[in-house]
Amino acid sequence: MEDKGAKNGVQKEPKTQTGLQKIVVREFEPADNAEVQRIFAEGLMEMVSDTAFRGLLHHPESILLYTTFIILCFVITMCWWVIGLLPVVLLWGRYFYSTRVIRGYLEHAMSTDMGDIEGFYLKSSDSCLWVAVLEGKVVGVVAAVCQKRSGGAVELQRMSVDQRFRQCGIGSALGRKVLEFAVLQGCSTIVLGTTAYKQSAHRLYQSLGFQCERITNGYVTPGTRCTLLERIFYRVCLHHYIIDMQNCKLA
């Protein structure tokens, strides 16, 4: 088992050049707590519109259900205004329930690991949480947990970048830190799961060497109440990504 000081690799503050500034990736410190929680919460709430609107295009079964409902309502009422009003109501329903589920997930995360970062990630050498610092500001976060009891895979978790500092290579720098952590832990694979529909997130993981292993349609997000209306208006796919460290080259 690696000692705690080995989590950051040979260099305790690896730096990545971006323009004239340097991204510093370092281990979480208690003073970072407020900024880390803000970045994580804001990044999570960004997924509301992503799930409600962009996600609809990835679920033809939902489109079929909504279309059938609109047609049935029109046949029963014979009102043309139904055709114009119901799509708005259905989209509002998707936004409302996406907001409710994702807020529930945020509350779940804040009541577990993200509410006690030191206790959850820094007490053991099998886990860690890092922050990215740019211009003296915390601008990104990522965590990793080594699941030695379940095959020795490292799970990448909680990656989020402040929306004001994206497209600066911060996500790549955080991802490489997790790859380095996996090497130090002697793990041969890294896994992650994401419900994001934005292609930029998937391109980031693929650029690090991850490959999509499978997709779970109808994934039950922690915080979901599993009511009938939530099942109708909230539906996501969980993309399971994996990287084989033997075929990965650290940049």
C-alpha positions in Angstrom: 0.0 0.0 0.0 1.3 3.4 -1.0 2.0 6.0 1.7 -0.1 9.2 1.7 2.7 11.3 0.3 2.9 9.2 -2.8 -0.6 10.2 -4.0 0.8 13.2 -5.8 3.5 11.3 -7.6 7.1 12.3 -7.9 6.2 16.0 -8.3 3.9 17.3 -5.7 2.7 20.1 -7.8 2.7 19.1 -11.5 2.2 22.0 -13.8 0.6 22.3 -17.2 1.1 25.3 -19.5 -2.0 27.1 -20.7 -1.2 30.4 -22.5 1.0 32.3 -20.1 -0.4 30.7 -17.0 0.3 27.4 -15.5 -2.3 24.9 -14.1 -1.2 23.5 -10.8 -2.8 20.2 -9.8 -2.4 19.5 -6.1 -4.1 17.6 -3.3 -7.1 19.1 -1.6 -6.6 21.3 1.4 -9.3 22.3 3.9 -9.2 25.9 2.7 -10.4 24.7 -0.7 -13.6 23.3 0.6 -16.0 26.2 -0.2 -14.7 26.6 -3.8 -14.6 22.8 -4.4 -18.2 22.5 -3.3 -19.3 25.5 -5.4 -17.6 24.2 -8.6 -19.1 20.7 -8.0 -22.6 22.0 -7.4 -22.6 24.5 -10.3 -21.3 21.8 -12.6 -23.9 19.4 -11.5 -26.8 21.8 -11.9 -25.6 22.6 -15.5 -26.8 19.1 -16.3 -30.4 20.0 -15.7 -30.9 21.5 -19.2 -28.5 19.0 -20.7 -30.7 16.2 -19.4 -34.0 17.8 -20.0 -33.5 19.0 -23.6 -30.4 17.6 -25.2 -31.0 14.2 -23.6 -34.4 13.9 -25.2 -32.7 13.4 -28.6 -31.0 10.3 -27.2 -34.2 8.7 -26.0 -36.5 7.8 -28.9 -38.8 5.9 -26.6 -39.6 9.1 -24.7 -40.3 11.0 -28.0 -42.6 8.2 -29.0 -44.4 8.3 -25.7 -44.9 12.1 -25.8 -46.0 12.0 -29.4 -48.5 9.3 -28.7 -49.9 11.3 -25.7 -50.3 14.4 -27.8 -52.1 12.6 -30.6 -54.4 10.9 -28.1 -55.2 14.2 -26.4 -56.0 15.8 -29.8 -58.2 12.9 -30.8 -60.1 13.1 -27.6 -60.4 16.9 -27.5 -60.3 17.8 -31.2 -58.6 21.1 -30.2 -55.7 22.3 -32.4 -54.3 24.4 -29.5 -53.5 21.1 -27.8 -50.9 20.5 -30.4 -49.1 23.7 -29.6 -49.6 23.7 -25.8 -48.7 20.1 -24.9 -45.1 20.1 -26.2 -44.4 23.1 -24.0 -46.0 21.3 -21.0 -44.0 18.2 -21.7 -40.7 20.1 -21.9 -41.5 21.9 -18.7 -42.2 18.6 -17.1 -38.8 17.3 -18.2 -37.0 20.4 -16.9 -38.9 20.3 -13.6 -38.2 16.7 -12.9 -34.6 16.9 -14.1 -34.1 19.8 -11.6 -35.7 17.8 -8.8 -33.7 14.6 -9.4 -30.3 16.4 -9.9 -30.9 18.5 -6.8 -31.6 15.3 -4.9 -28.4 13.8 -6.2 -26.5 17.0 -5.1 -28.0 16.7 -1.6 -27.0 13.0 -1.6 -23.4 13.8 -2.6 -23.2 16.7 0.0 -24.4 14.4 2.7 -21.8 11.8 1.9 -18.3 12.3 0.3 -18.6 15.9 -0.8 -19.7 17.0 2.6 -16.7 15.4 4.3 -13.9 15.4 1.7 -11.1 15.0 4.2 -12.8 12.0 5.9 -13.8 10.3 2.7 -10.9 10.9 0.4 -7.8 11.8 2.4 -7.8 9.3 5.3 -6.7 6.4 3.2 -4.0 5.9 0.6 -6.6 4.2 -1.6 -8.3 7.5 -2.4 -7.6 11.1 -3.0 -9.2 14.4 -4.3 -7.2 17.0 -6.2 -7.9 20.5 -7.2 -6.6 22.5 -10.2 -5.3 25.9 -9.5 -5.0 28.7 -12.1 -4.0 32.2 -11.4 -4.2 31.4 -7.7 -7.8 30.3 -8.0 -9.3 26.8 -7.6 -10.8 26.1 -10.9 -11.4 22.4 -11.1 -11.7 19.2 -9.0 -11.4 15.5 -9.5 -11.4 12.5 -7.2 -10.2 8.9 -7.4 -10.9 5.8 -5.4 -9.0 2.5 -5.8 -11.5 -0.4 -5.6 -8.9 -3.1 -4.7 -11.6 -5.4 -3.4 -13.4 -5.4 -6.7 -10.6 -6.2 -9.1 -8.2 -3.4 -8.5 -9.7 -0.7 -10.7 -9.4 3.0 -9.9 -12.7 4.9 -10.3 -12.6 8.5 -11.5 -15.2 10.6 -9.7 -16.5 14.1 -9.2 -14.7 15.7 -12.1 -15.8 19.3 -12.6 -14.3 22.5 -14.0 -15.4 26.0 -13.3 -17.3 27.1 -16.4 -15.3 30.4 -16.6 -12.1 28.5 -17.1 -13.0 25.8 -19.6 -11.1 25.1 -22.8 -7.9 25.7 -21.0 -6.7 22.1 -20.6 -7.8 21.9 -17.0 -9.9 18.8 -17.5 -7.0 17.0 -19.2 -4.6 18.0 -16.4 -7.0 16.6 -13.8 -7.6 13.4 -15.8 -3.8 12.8 -16.1 -3.5 13.1 -12.3 -5.9 10.2 -11.9 -3.9 8.2 -14.5 -0.8 8.8 -12.5 -2.6 7.8 -9.3 -3.6 4.5 -10.9 0.0 3.8 -11.8 1.2 4.5 -8.3 -1.5 2.2 -6.9 -0.5 -0.6 -9.3 -4.0 -0.7 -10.8 -4.3 -1.8 -14.4 -7.7 -0.2 -15.2 -9.5 3.1 -14.6 -13.3 3.3 -14.8 -15.9 6.1 -14.7 -19.6 6.6 -15.3 -21.2 9.7 -16.8 -24.7 10.7 -17.6 -23.6 13.8 -19.5 -24.8 14.3 -23.1 -22.5 17.1 -24.0 -20.0 15.8 -26.5 -17.2 17.9 -25.0 -17.3 15.7 -21.9 -17.0 12.5 -23.9 -14.2 14.0 -26.1 -12.3 14.8 -23.0 -12.5 11.2 -21.7 -11.6 9.8 -25.1 -8.6 12.1 -25.4 -7.3 10.6 -22.1 -7.6 7.1 -23.6 -11.0 6.0 -22.2 -13.2 3.8 -24.3 -17.0 3.5 -23.8 -17.5 -0.1 -22.7 -21.3 -0.1 -22.5 -24.4 2.2 -22.0 -27.1 1.6 -19.4 -30.4 3.1 -20.6 -32.8 4.1 -17.8 -30.1 4.5 -15.2 -31.5 5.2 -11.7 -29.7 8.3 -10.4 -29.1 8.5 -6.7 -31.7 10.9 -5.4 -34.4 9.6 -7.7 -37.7 8.9 -6.0 -38.8 6.5 -8.8 -42.3 7.9 -9.0 -44.3 7.4 -12.2 -43.9 11.1 -13.3 -40.2 10.9 -12.7 -40.0 7.8 -14.9 -41.9 9.6 -17.6 -40.0 12.9 -17.5 -36.6 11.9 -16.3 -34.6 9.3 -18.2 -30.8 9.2 -18.6 -28.1 6.9 -20.1 -25.1 6.0 -18.0 -22.0 5.7 -20.2 -19.5 3.3 -18.7 -15.9 4.3 -19.7 -12.8 2.2 -19.1 -9.1 2.6 -19.8 -6.5 -0.1 -19.9 -3.4 1.4 -18.3 -1.2 -1.1 -20.2 -2.2 0.5 -23.4 -2.2 4.1 -22.1 0.7 6.5 -22.5 0.9 9.3 -19.9 1.4 12.7 -21.6 
